[in-house]
Every structure is written in structure tokens, then in C-alpha cells.
Amino acid sequence: ERYSRRGPTSEMLGRLQVLADERAAAAEALALQRQADANKWQQLYQDCHAKLEEARRENRAAISRAQHAEAQLQHYREKRAADEAGDRQMGLELERLRSANRSLQSRLSRTIESVFVMEADQAQLHAELGQSEVERERFAERLAE
């Protein structure tokens, strides 16, 4: 009965109750806000984690492509080195063949010159033989006379 009457104590209790209710409402609002913030941060974390995983996948794919390109480049370098070695070998072989060709051309020229000399000698011998034949016939005619 003492508390039911309206007086400073009950008024104070009423105010305390209002303050407690306001505080409880503020605490509940703060808890809801914190939960919303936690949900937002959780979503941000999940988004960042997904982006990180995507970036890792892209990075692995880029590394794989780079490794493949490096392997192709090494293959082409080795092929080019082999081609260059083959070109050098073919160049040496070509020079050897050119040298052999020059040697054969020189021998052919000397042989042709020798043939011309032999033909000239043969023509001279035929001429001399023909002249000897004529002289022998004349000599035979003189003897016969």
C-alpha cells in the first residue's frame, strides 16, 4: 500500500522504469545494429574471400599460360639454334662444293687446252705426214725415172 500511492518514490520508480525501458530499447536497438553490422561485415568478408579465390584462380591460370609460353619460347630457341647449326653446316658444305666446283672447272679448262694442243699437234702431224707422203711419192717418181 505504501508503494501504490503516488508520491516522490513512486514517481521516481516510474521514471526509473521509463529509463530502464528506454535503456532496454536502446540496448536492443544497439544489439540489432551490431547484428546488422556483423552481418554486413560477414558479407563483406565472404565477398572479399570470393574475390581473393577468383584472383588466385586467375593468377594460377596466368602462371600456367606464362609457363606454357616460356616452354614454347624455349622450344623455338632450341629449334632456331638447331636451324642455325644446320645453316652453318649447309654453308660449310656449300663452300666445300664451290671449292670442288672451282677445282673441277680448272681441271676441265686445262683438259680442254690440252685437247686443243693435241688437235693442233695432230693437225701438224697430219700436215707433216701429208708432206712426207708427197715427198716420198716425188722421191719414188725420181727413182722410177
Backbone as CSV, one residue per row, in Angstrom:
resi,resn,N_x,N_y,N_z,CA_x,CA_y,CA_z,C_x,C_y,C_z
1,GLU,0.815,-1.168,0.000,0.000,0.000,0.000,0.873,1.251,0.000
2,ARG,1.960,1.150,0.626,2.848,2.293,0.648,3.302,2.663,-0.762
3,TYR,3.510,1.657,-1.606,4.034,1.924,-2.946,2.942,2.319,-3.926
4,SER,1.781,2.022,-3.650,0.715,2.322,-4.578,0.358,3.789,-4.571
5,ARG,0.644,4.457,-3.526,0.287,5.862,-3.531,1.255,6.623,-4.393
6,ARG,0.751,7.697,-4.889,1.557,8.491,-5.782,2.332,9.466,-4.941
7,GLY,3.598,9.298,-5.040,4.440,10.204,-4.285,5.786,10.249,-4.945
8,PRO,6.704,10.896,-4.285,8.025,11.031,-4.905,8.668,9.683,-5.183
9,THR,8.462,8.697,-4.370,9.097,7.406,-4.558,8.478,6.696,-5.745
10,SER,7.182,6.715,-5.823,6.561,6.018,-6.940,6.835,6.762,-8.241
11,GLU,6.903,8.071,-8.178,7.238,8.843,-9.357,8.662,8.522,-9.802
12,MET,9.521,8.409,-8.835,10.918,8.076,-9.115,11.005,6.677,-9.698
13,LEU,10.239,5.775,-9.177,10.226,4.409,-9.693,9.682,4.391,-11.122
14,GLY,8.689,5.208,-11.370,8.125,5.304,-12.717,9.168,5.823,-13.693
15,ARG,9.903,6.833,-13.248,10.951,7.376,-14.100,12.052,6.354,-14.336
16,LEU,12.390,5.673,-13.279,13.414,4.622,-13.402,12.942,3.531,-14.353
17,GLN,11.657,3.207,-14.264,11.105,2.183,-15.165,11.163,2.664,-16.612
18,VAL,10.826,3.949,-16.845,10.870,4.510,-18.193,12.309,4.500,-18.691
19,LEU,13.217,4.931,-17.797,14.645,4.929,-18.170,15.128,3.512,-18.451
20,ALA,14.693,2.572,-17.634,15.088,1.175,-17.843,14.516,0.666,-19.158
21,ASP,13.266,1.030,-19.449,12.658,0.609,-20.716,13.384,1.237,-21.902
22,GLU,13.696,2.550,-21.761,14.432,3.224,-22.832,15.810,2.595,-23.014
23,ARG,16.414,2.319,-21.866,17.741,1.678,-21.929,17.658,0.301,-22.554
24,ALA,16.645,-0.462,-22.206,16.458,-1.793,-22.791,16.189,-1.670,-24.287
25,ALA,15.375,-0.668,-24.684,15.083,-0.457,-26.101,16.355,-0.032,-26.835
26,ALA,17.144,0.852,-26.203,18.398,1.291,-26.812,19.365,0.119,-26.916
27,ALA,19.415,-0.697,-25.875,20.295,-1.865,-25.889,19.854,-2.842,-26.971
28,GLU,18.540,-3.014,-27.093,18.033,-3.907,-28.135,18.333,-3.339,-29.526
29,ALA,18.135,-2.005,-29.680,18.443,-1.364,-30.962,19.936,-1.490,-31.263
30,LEU,20.762,-1.278,-30.215,22.206,-1.416,-30.403,22.574,-2.852,-30.757
31,ALA,21.942,-3.814,-30.111,22.206,-5.222,-30.419,21.793,-5.528,-31.853
32,LEU,20.629,-4.992,-32.266,20.178,-5.199,-33.640,21.143,-4.539,-34.632
33,GLN,21.597,-3.317,-34.284,22.547,-2.621,-35.143,23.865,-3.408,-35.223
34,ARG,24.313,-3.911,-34.096,25.547,-4.707,-34.069,25.396,-5.974,-34.890
35,GLN,24.223,-6.595,-34.786,23.970,-7.802,-35.576,23.957,-7.468,-37.058
36,ALA,23.336,-6.327,-37.396,23.308,-5.901,-38.800,24.729,-5.609,-39.283
37,ASP,25.516,-4.919,-38.420,26.911,-4.636,-38.768,27.699,-5.937,-38.917
38,ALA,27.472,-6.866,-38.005,28.173,-8.154,-38.083,27.803,-8.881,-39.369
39,ASN,26.506,-8.835,-39.722,26.060,-9.468,-40.967,26.705,-8.796,-42.174
40,LYS,26.758,-7.444,-42.117,27.372,-6.702,-43.217,28.860,-7.066,-43.333
41,TRP,29.566,-7.107,-42.193,30.988,-7.448,-42.222,31.194,-8.891,-42.670
42,GLN,30.294,-9.773,-42.268,30.383,-11.171,-42.705,30.206,-11.260,-44.219
43,GLN,29.239,-10.492,-44.745,29.023,-10.473,-46.194,30.239,-9.886,-46.906
44,LEU,30.788,-8.801,-46.370,31.996,-8.208,-46.960,33.157,-9.207,-46.941
45,TYR,33.297,-9.923,-45.826,34.359,-10.930,-45.724,34.157,-12.011,-46.783
46,GLN,32.926,-12.488,-46.925,32.645,-13.520,-47.917,32.899,-13.012,-49.336
47,ASP,32.500,-11.755,-49.615,32.755,-11.168,-50.938,34.259,-11.053,-51.197
48,CYS,34.977,-10.553,-50.201,36.436,-10.420,-50.348,37.088,-11.790,-50.523
49,HIS,36.622,-12.766,-49.764,37.171,-14.116,-49.873,36.902,-14.690,-51.270
50,ALA,35.696,-14.465,-51.784,35.358,-14.944,-53.136,36.233,-14.252,-54.173
51,LYS,36.414,-12.928,-54.015,37.277,-12.199,-54.954,38.715,-12.683,-54.856
52,LEU,39.171,-12.955,-53.646,40.527,-13.472,-53.452,40.688,-14.822,-54.137
53,GLU,39.714,-15.698,-53.980,39.777,-17.007,-54.636,39.766,-16.857,-56.151
54,GLU,38.945,-15.942,-56.672,38.906,-15.693,-58.116,40.258,-15.164,-58.592
55,ALA,40.835,-14.230,-57.826,42.153,-13.686,-58.186,43.208,-14.792,-58.150
56,ARG,43.121,-15.693,-57.195,44.072,-16.814,-57.127,43.925,-17.727,-58.347
57,ARG,42.661,-18.012,-58.736,42.432,-18.843,-59.922,43.008,-18.161,-61.168
58,GLU,42.721,-16.865,-61.304,43.253,-16.124,-62.448,44.780,-16.100,-62.427
59,ASN,45.346,-15.950,-61.239,46.805,-15.946,-61.095,47.399,-17.295,-61.498
60,ARG,46.757,-18.389,-61.035,47.238,-19.719,-61.418,47.136,-19.916,-62.924
61,ALA,46.024,-19.431,-63.512,45.853,-19.557,-64.966,46.912,-18.729,-65.693
62,ALA,47.190,-17.531,-65.199,48.214,-16.679,-65.823,49.588,-17.314,-65.699
63,ILE,49.870,-17.893,-64.546,51.164,-18.577,-64.350,51.269,-19.751,-65.310
64,SER,50.178,-20.499,-65.450,50.179,-21.635,-66.367,50.417,-21.175,-67.801
65,ARG,49.730,-20.100,-68.205,49.927,-19.577,-69.561,51.368,-19.094,-69.746
66,ALA,51.905,-18.423,-68.727,53.281,-17.928,-68.811,54.270,-19.089,-68.907
67,GLN,54.030,-20.147,-68.138,54.911,-21.316,-68.207,54.824,-21.972,-69.579
68,HIS,53.612,-22.050,-70.112,53.435,-22.624,-71.451,54.159,-21.777,-72.494
69,ALA,53.999,-20.464,-72.380,54.674,-19.559,-73.324,56.188,-19.689,-73.194
70,GLU,56.695,-19.821,-71.977,58.138,-19.980,-71.760,58.623,-21.289,-72.369
71,ALA,57.831,-22.352,-72.219,58.206,-23.639,-72.815,58.231,-23.535,-74.334
72,GLN,57.233,-22.851,-74.915,57.220,-22.667,-76.364,58.414,-21.835,-76.811
73,LEU,58.715,-20.787,-76.054,59.861,-19.940,-76.392,61.147,-20.753,-76.346
74,GLN,61.295,-21.578,-75.330,62.496,-22.418,-75.232,62.566,-23.385,-76.405
75,HIS,61.407,-23.948,-76.770,61.360,-24.861,-77.919,61.795,-24.137,-79.187
76,TYR,61.259,-22.922,-79.389,61.618,-22.157,-80.586,63.089,-21.759,-80.566
77,ARG,63.615,-21.433,-79.377,65.044,-21.109,-79.265,65.893,-22.315,-79.656
78,GLU,65.512,-23.478,-79.138,66.270,-24.691,-79.465,66.158,-25.001,-80.960
79,LYS,64.953,-24.831,-81.495,64.754,-25.083,-82.931,65.576,-24.099,-83.750
80,ARG,65.566,-22.826,-83.349,66.344,-21.818,-84.073,67.835,-22.140,-83.992
81,ALA,68.299,-22.563,-82.802,69.711,-22.916,-82.649,70.053,-24.104,-83.553
82,ALA,69.153,-25.089,-83.600,69.385,-26.244,-84.479,69.367,-25.812,-85.945
83,ASP,68.426,-24.927,-86.288,68.369,-24.427,-87.673,69.642,-23.658,-88.022
84,GLU,70.108,-22.836,-87.077,71.331,-22.075,-87.326,72.526,-23.013,-87.479
85,ALA,72.577,-24.054,-86.646,73.668,-25.032,-86.767,73.571,-25.736,-88.121
86,GLY,72.352,-26.085,-88.526,72.154,-26.698,-89.838,72.542,-25.753,-90.958
87,ASP,72.188,-24.471,-90.787,72.563,-23.477,-91.801,74.083,-23.350,-91.896
88,ARG,74.744,-23.337,-90.733,76.212,-23.263,-90.755,76.797,-24.496,-91.441
89,GLN,76.233,-25.663,-91.126,76.718,-26.899,-91.746,76.470,-26.868,-93.249
90,MET,75.284,-26.394,-93.648,74.987,-26.305,-95.080,75.904,-25.284,-95.746
91,GLY,76.225,-24.195,-95.036,77.143,-23.197,-95.572,78.524,-23.786,-95.799
92,LEU,78.974,-24.575,-94.824,80.281,-25.237,-94.975,80.254,-26.212,-96.145
93,GLU,79.162,-26.971,-96.251,79.037,-27.935,-97.345,78.978,-27.203,-98.688
94,LEU,78.240,-26.078,-98.729,78.154,-25.290,-99.951,79.538,-24.755,-100.343
95,GLU,80.293,-24.277,-99.378,81.638,-23.770,-99.668,82.534,-24.903,-100.158
96,ARG,82.396,-26.090,-99.545,83.192,-27.243,-99.992,82.824,-27.590,-101.441
97,LEU,81.530,-27.569,-101.746,81.094,-27.874,-103.114,81.568,-26.803,-104.106
98,ARG,81.532,-25.550,-103.688,82.025,-24.480,-104.567,83.513,-24.655,-104.845
99,SER,84.250,-25.015,-103.805,85.687,-25.225,-103.965,85.943,-26.397,-104.908
100,ALA,85.179,-27.483,-104.711,85.329,-28.647,-105.591,84.949,-28.263,-107.027
101,ASN,83.918,-27.437,-107.173,83.486,-26.995,-108.492,84.583,-26.152,-109.159
102,ARG,85.186,-25.238,-108.382,86.280,-24.435,-108.949,87.434,-25.334,-109.384
103,SER,87.750,-26.341,-108.566,88.828,-27.267,-108.896,88.502,-28.036,-110.175
104,LEU,87.241,-28.514,-110.273,86.831,-29.246,-111.476,86.843,-28.347,-112.702
105,GLN,86.402,-27.094,-112.543,86.419,-26.164,-113.673,87.856,-25.906,-114.131
106,SER,88.749,-25.781,-113.164,90.159,-25.565,-113.514,90.715,-26.772,-114.268
107,ARG,90.415,-27.965,-113.761,90.892,-29.184,-114.435,90.281,-29.301,-115.827
108,LEU,88.996,-28.947,-115.950,88.324,-29.012,-117.241,88.979,-28.023,-118.220
109,SER,89.270,-26.824,-117.734,89.928,-25.839,-118.600,91.274,-26.352,-119.080
110,ARG,92.049,-26.942,-118.160,93.360,-27.490,-118.547,93.184,-28.644,-119.538
111,THR,92.166,-29.469,-119.306,91.920,-30.596,-120.208,91.535,-30.081,-121.593
112,ILE,90.663,-29.066,-121.638,90.258,-28.501,-122.929,91.469,-27.908,-123.643
113,GLU,92.309,-27.196,-122.899,93.524,-26.645,-123.503,94.399,-27.764,-124.054
114,SER,94.514,-28.844,-123.267,95.326,-29.990,-123.722,94.745,-30.582,-124.997
115,VAL,93.403,-30.676,-125.071,92.756,-31.228,-126.270,93.046,-30.327,-127.465
116,PHE,92.946,-29.002,-127.272,93.253,-28.090,-128.369,94.700,-28.232,-128.818
117,VAL,95.603,-28.364,-127.850,97.026,-28.538,-128.195,97.218,-29.846,-128.941
118,MET,96.553,-30.911,-128.443,96.693,-32.212,-129.104,96.107,-32.162,-130.514
119,GLU,94.970,-31.467,-130.687,94.377,-31.350,-132.020,95.309,-30.572,-132.949
120,ALA,95.911,-29.520,-132.413,96.857,-28.736,-133.224,98.064,-29.601,-133.595
121,ASP,98.566,-30.336,-132.600,99.704,-31.240,-132.870,99.311,-32.288,-133.892
122,GLN,98.085,-32.830,-133.744,97.624,-33.849,-134.673,97.493,-33.256,-136.082
123,ALA,96.951,-32.040,-136.154,96.821,-31.393,-137.468,98.199,-31.160,-138.073
124,GLN,99.146,-30.742,-137.233,100.512,-30.513,-137.727,101.122,-31.834,-138.179
125,LEU,100.899,-32.896,-137.391,101.437,-34.208,-137.780,100.816,-34.677,-139.086
126,HIS,99.503,-34.469,-139.220,98.849,-34.848,-140.476,99.436,-34.052,-141.636
127,ALA,99.664,-32.788,-141.381,100.243,-31.945,-142.445,101.646,-32.433,-142.789
128,GLU,102.417,-32.690,-141.715,103.781,-33.175,-141.962,103.743,-34.536,-142.623
129,LEU,102.830,-35.391,-142.177,102.709,-36.723,-142.774,102.289,-36.597,-144.238
130,GLY,101.343,-35.682,-144.468,100.916,-35.464,-145.844,102.073,-34.943,-146.688
131,GLN,102.871,-34.060,-146.122,104.025,-33.517,-146.847,105.050,-34.615,-147.085
132,SER,105.235,-35.470,-146.078,106.171,-36.585,-146.243,105.678,-37.523,-147.316
133,GLU,104.427,-37.750,-147.375,103.844,-38.640,-148.382,104.076,-38.047,-149.765
134,VAL,103.870,-36.766,-149.869,104.093,-36.106,-151.169,105.571,-36.220,-151.550
135,GLU,106.439,-35.969,-150.587,107.877,-36.063,-150.867,108.251,-37.494,-151.216
136,ARG,107.700,-38.458,-150.535,108.017,-39.850,-150.851,107.536,-40.205,-152.248
137,GLU,106.367,-39.741,-152.631,105.878,-40.004,-153.978,106.808,-39.347,-155.012
138,ARG,107.260,-38.141,-154.739,108.188,-37.469,-155.648,109.509,-38.243,-155.727
139,PHE,109.943,-38.670,-154.519,111.188,-39.436,-154.498,111.022,-40.737,-155.279
140,ALA,109.858,-41.375,-155.110,109.604,-42.615,-155.831,109.525,-42.343,-157.327
141,GLU,108.980,-41.206,-157.715,108.905,-40.862,-159.125,110.299,-40.615,-159.676
142,ARG,111.144,-39.975,-158.928,112.518,-39.725,-159.399,113.258,-41.030,-159.570
143,LEU,113.038,-41.896,-158.610,113.711,-43.189,-158.709,113.213,-43.970,-159.928
144,ALA,112.001,-43.834,-160.197,111.421,-44.565,-161.293,111.920,-43.950,-162.614
145,GLU,112.279,-42.780,-162.617,112.734,-42.149,-163.845,114.078,-42.658,-164.103
